[in-house]
């Protein structure tokens, strides 16, 4: 289904978002580093068909949201998402966070527990140890910042999952990263994630919401071995997905959408 975008002013920043509407349980999708609403192209419409009110936004600094010069920390993002959700009047709701978005979603659940009813983490960057200096895939992906053409952007995006992306997706990514302030925001958000407090076992145990963790077995961006901390959590359900890399919502969207919908609807049933 075509995505019907709109904009909202939140705390002085203009952000782009999509809201499927309806009376179903609300679900927020939070993209990763360099992502945008289009990261969820294979998910928004299908999840909406499963009687969910699906909401996704471009985080400030990304997509077509404002990109002021500032420090894009994980705390800033988690507080901003809380304000965004409250502005829409949809709290509490289930939150899906991918990669950097997973880190943001966890901090949102910790700092604003009344906002998050269910938490779905997709390869969350926050579980990485401080000693982690980036995977080869991440450094290859960062070459998107230097892309001088759509073809160069396409090569950089290939690194995310070692899989080709469509010309349309590469074109959109190339256009977004060329926008004023986009490269600076990308680097600031990356630094902000690296410097943020880690998601330790002690901190994760304080999250009140039930947690579903989805991780691609073939993830080279954030290798699946880092899921161990989440496996040990009593309140978490962890699924390792075969045939998936860093973005299982792209690699196996039908399976991803079904698992998300089932998990979110358990809230209503139970």
Beta strands, then each sheet from edge to edge (+ up, - down):
strand 1: 5-10
strand 2: 13-19
strand 3: 25-30
strand 4: 52-57
strand 5: 93-98
strand 6: 116-122
strand 7: 210-216
strand 8: 236-241
sheet 1: 1+ 2- 4+ 3+ 5+ 6+ 7+ 8+
end
